[in-house]
Amino acid sequence: MNQPLTISCRLKVSDSQAAKLDATLEAFGQALNWVNQKTPDKIVNGVKLQSLCYYEIRACFGLSSNLAQQVCRRGAASRKIAKQKHRPVKAFKGGFVTYDARIFSFWEKDWTVLLSSVDGRERFDLATENLTGIRERTNQQPRSKAERRRSNSWAFYQLRRFITYKALRSGVKVVLVDPRYTSQTCHRCLHIHPDSDKSYRSGKQFRCGHCGWQGDADFNGAKNIAAMGALVNRPRGPWLSCQITGGLLKARVVPPRVGVG
């Protein structure tokens, strides 16, 4: 059994880049709904969908070649799941896009990421979650001995040292974000569950009981990390807060240690 290991990160974006990403997310969701409405429901093969509507997707929604292909694959996968559960495909709400190695590139030289958008390729800086204590936190979850052994063998501290070293060499600031509450807090309204023994998160899903937002729990946590990373240089400190007591988030910058000699 394979256990995926993930790292939460944020993209440092300018206002113009944020607008381009928002436009890409919107176009991707609209294209998915268009494909679902304009093609026969019985087609659940991504290649067949692509042969039917690839050029129209590109022309109507301004998506790149690879993003248009991702629309077809995502649409076909959603139809397969709906067919297995004997229900129609629900309308896509947008706010997400699927990338693969062809349209998502990581540059080790300067620790940046290249992403495709409706306006071409864009380069972004990275910030990562503070991994201190992650092994202890993950070991509290119910897992098999094999899964526990795999995660315990991953050198989290070494990974952070590598990131810090590479960033220092390239003149890039490393932002360490305290992960406490990031998985429990709604990124849209910054509320957490008023009962400390309960959470709006359930497994991989997050459903906010205050504003009603729902979606992928990892996506929600990454949005909180992104928000905290963006507020590191704020004069009053990098705080995000909600109206519920204890619902506070704080990020901090750890300066690199430079040795001489």
N, C-alpha and C positions, 0 to 999 in steps of 0.2 A: 504494500500500500504506500503510495506517495503522499507525503505531507507537504503542502505548499508553504513556503516561508515568505512573508511579505514585509515590506518596509514602507511606512507612511512618509510621504514627502509632499512638499508644496512647490508650486511654480511661482517665481517672483515675476509678476507681469506689470507692464505699464498700462495706462488707461486705454491706449490704442490697441494693445495686444489683448486686453480683456474684452474689448468690443469685438475683435476678430474671433476670439474663442466662443463668445456668446452667439455670434452669428453662425459659427460652425455647428454648435450644439443644436441651435434652432433648425438649421437646414437639415441636419441628420435626422432629427425627429420628424420633421415634415415629410422627408423623403420616405421614411419607414411607413408612415400612415398612407402616403400616396401609393406606394407599392402594394400595401395590404388592401387598398380599396380598388385598385385598377387591374389587378391580376387575379386569376381564378384561385379560390381558396385551396383547391386540391393540390396545387403546386407547392411542394415542401422541399424542393431541391434548390440549393443556392445557385448552382450553375445554370439551371433552367430559368430561374428568375432573372439572372444576370443577362441571359440571351434575349429575354423579352423586354427589359426596361433599362438596361445599362446606359444607353446613350440619352434617353429621356431624363434619367436621374441627373446626369452631368449637366444637361442643357437647362433643366428647370430649376435646379437647386444649387448649381455652382460648385458642386463637390469635386474633389480630385478623383482620378481614376481609382485609386485604392480605397478611398472613402466610399465611392459608389459601390464597389465590390463588397465592402463591409456592410453596407445597407442591405444588399441582397442576402448575404450570409446571415445577418441578424434577423431579417424578416423570415427566412426559411426556418431558422432554429426556433423562433417564436411559434410558428405554425405547427412544427412538430410537437412542441410541448403542449400546445392547445389541443391538438388532435389526440394526444395520449390521455388528456384529462377530459376529453369530450366536451369542449367548450370553445366558443369563438375567440379569436385573437383580440385582446383588449387594445384600445387606442393607446399609442405611445405618447407619453406626456413630454418627451424631450428632456433636456438637461443632461444628456450623456452622449458619448460617442465612443465607438470601438476602434482601437488602434492595434496595429501589429508591428512587427519589426521593420516593415517597409516604410511606414509612415510615422514611426516613433524611433528616434535615434538618440542614444546616449553618447556624449563625447567625454571620454575620460580626461582628455588634455586640459579642459577647463571646467569640468563638472557641470555641463549644461545639457539641456535636452532640446532636440529639434522635433517639432510637431507640425503636421500638415493642417492648414486651415483653409477657409474659403478664399483667403487672400494670399495663399502660398505658404511657404515654410517659415516658422517662427522659432527663435532660439530663446530659451528660458533658463534662469539660474535655479538651483535646487536648495531646499532646506529639509532636514530630516528630523524624525522624532528622536527624542532622547531615549536611547536604548538601555540606560542604566536600570538594572533590576528586571529586565524583560524576562529573563529565564525564570526567576522566582515567580513572576506574575503568571506566566504561561503554565508553569507546573502546578498551579492551583486548579487548573481546568481538568476535567476528567478525560484522560487519554490513555492509550495503550502504552505498554513498556517500550515498544518499538518507536512510537511517535515521540515519547519523552526522550529517548536516547538520541533521536535525530536532532531535536531542537537543542538539547544540552550540548551537542557537539559543535554547534555553530558559534564561531568566535565573534560575538556581538561587539565586545570592546575593541577587538582587533579591527573590525570593520569601521568603527568610528575613528580609530587612529588613522586608518588609511584615508578616510574621507577628509579628516582634518589636515593631514599632510599634503594631500593633493590640492586642497583648497588654498592652503597657505602658500604653496608654490605658485599658484595661479592668481593670487590676490583676491580670492573669493571668501567672503565671510561665511562661517558655518553657524547656523542658528540651531541651538538645541532646545526643543520644545518639551516642556513637562507634559507627559501624556495623561496626567490625572484629570478625570472628568471628560476628556475629549470624546470618549465613546458613549458617554451618558448624556451629553449636552446636545441639544438641537442646534445645528449650525445656522438655521434661519432665524429663530427667535431667542436663542441662547438660554432656553429653559431646560432644567433637569426635572426628573420626577420628584414631586414633593415628599414622597415616602422614601426614606433612605434605603429601605430594604427592597425597593422595586426600581425598575428601569424602563425607559422607553425603548431600549434595545432588547431584541429577542433573537439571539443567534446572529444570523447574517442580515437581519432586517431591523430597521429603525422606524418607529411610528411615534411622532410627537403628539402627546395628549394636549398640548397647549395651542399650537398653530395648525396642527393637522398634517405637517409635512411627513412624507414617508418615502423610504428608499433604502438603498444599500447602506449597511451600518459602517463599513469601511470607508465608503465615500463620505459619509457624514463626519467621521472622525478626521479624515484627511482635510476636509474643509475647515474644521476647527483649528487644526495645526497650521493651515495656510493663513488663517486670520491672525493667529497669535504671532506667527513669524513676521507678518507684515507690520505688526505694531511694536516691534522690538525697540525702535528708536523714538517712540512717542515720549514727549517730555514728562508726562506723569507716570510713565512705566507701561509695560506691555500687558495691560489687563483687559480681559473681556468679562463682562458680568451680566447676569440675568437678575430678575426681581426675586428669585427664591434664595433664601439664606443658604450659603454654602456653595452656590452655583458660580464659582469663580474659576477663571482660567488664567494662568500666568506663564509667559515664555521668558526665557533668559538667554543672554549671549554669553558663551564661555570663551574668553580670549585664548588664543593658542599660546602654548609655552614654547619659547624659542631658546634653545640652548646654544651657548657660545663656547668654542673650544674643540 
